Structure formats: structure tokens, C-alpha cells
Amino acid sequence: MDKGRLSKFLSLLLRHNPQAANITLDEHGWADVDRLIAGVKQTGRNIDRDILEEIVASDQKQRYSFNEDRTLIRANQGHSVSVDVELKEQKPPEFLYHGTAGRFLVSIEREGLKPMGRLYVHLSKDIDTAKQVGKRHGIPVVLKIYSGDMYKTGYQFYLSQNGVWLTKNVDVKFFEKIKA
Ligand code: HQG
């Protein structure tokens, strides 16, 4: 199996559905590496410690981390299951960006940005990254987020291990659609 597909399966297990390989995540989102490897093997996929290490090291978005002694692994962000990955609360830059698809705009302009299936709304620090995120859903649209103003009014922001900005929701008054 190619590493891209195996990495997608890891995302599924470590963010959304650990049961798919019969494993569990602890309250901080960690899975036991040996159990993960055994569980993935049981699904008929080819994996071992070296393959796993390579996927983690070469992942373009640095989606996964090991703990210090490399016995545990977790996804850095993107979860739908309720885990606390010990995100650091941080003051955001004045502006952040959210990439979405044109077909969601009517709803977003009515309700604001919501986490939908995940625990947080995902925001990017630059327009290009946001555009790539939006493309995953259709014709990309980029929203400029007034994160500085949000922060001043008490919204909390978190920066994940791999550079994704997260917040619980974004009210309609804190974004505008931009040409990207
Ligand atoms: C949209 C990838 C209707 C939202 C990326 C988005 C990211 C609404 C979609 C990470 C809405 C949710 C997350 C509302 C928000 N009405 N639609 N009120 N509020 N939406 O995939 O941000 O490759 O859960 O705009 O790089 O696209 O997985 O979130 O289009 O960081 O590591 O609902 O996933 O990383 O879609 O992507 P998603 P996302 P990975």
C-alpha cells in the first residue's frame, strides 16, 4: 500500500475513528505505538515501525507526533473525537485566513464559521494555504479573518504543533470574503 493511503488511514484512526483498528486514544489523544501497528496489521495493511516512522517524518503537514520515548503517537490537530491535545493558547496575528468552498458561503454568511465535524474552526496564516484547504471542498473561496479584533473581544486562539490556528467559531462580523 502506498504511504499516502496509509497516512490517510492513520489520520482516520488518530483523529476520528480509532475503533477502525481496534485501538483507543487516551484523554490527550495518544495511541500506543505497538498497539497501533498491531491493529493496523489486523486490517490487512502492511505496516511496521520503520514504515510508521517514515510516514511521521515525511508527512508534509507534520500531522503526527511521537511522545519523547516514542512509545505513543497522536495527531497534532484535526480531531473530531473529543480529546485534549494540550494546545497552546496564543495571541493570533492581526489577520488569519479560512479556505472554504463557494457552495458553503450562503450558510457561512448566515451562521458564521462553525467547527462542523471537528473540534475547532481551522485557520491558516497565509492566503495560499487557505486556498489549498478550500480546494479540498470545491471551488475555493478565501475568507480574511479579523483575528486581532476577535482576540480583543475575548475569543481564544490555539496554535497547533504543526502551525494550524484554531478557534471555536467565528462570528459573521469578523470575516470578509477576499479575492484570492
Ligand atoms: C465549512 C486539513 C456551512 C468550512 C486542512 C469547511 C485543514 C461551514 C467545512 C483541516 C460552516 C468543514 C481542516 C457553516 C464552516 N455552514 N459550512 N456555518 N462553517 N463550514 O474538512 O477547515 O489535510 O472539517 O468552511 O489543511 O476544510 O486533514 O475543515 O469548508 O487544516 O491534515 O465546513 O483539514 O488538514 O470542513 O479543514 P473540514 P477544513 P488535513
Residues whose N, C-alpha, C, O or C-beta is under 5 A from the ligand:
A	BS01	HQG	G78 G99 T100 A101 F104 S107 I108 E111 G112 L113 K114 P115 M116 G117 R118 H122 V133 H137 V164
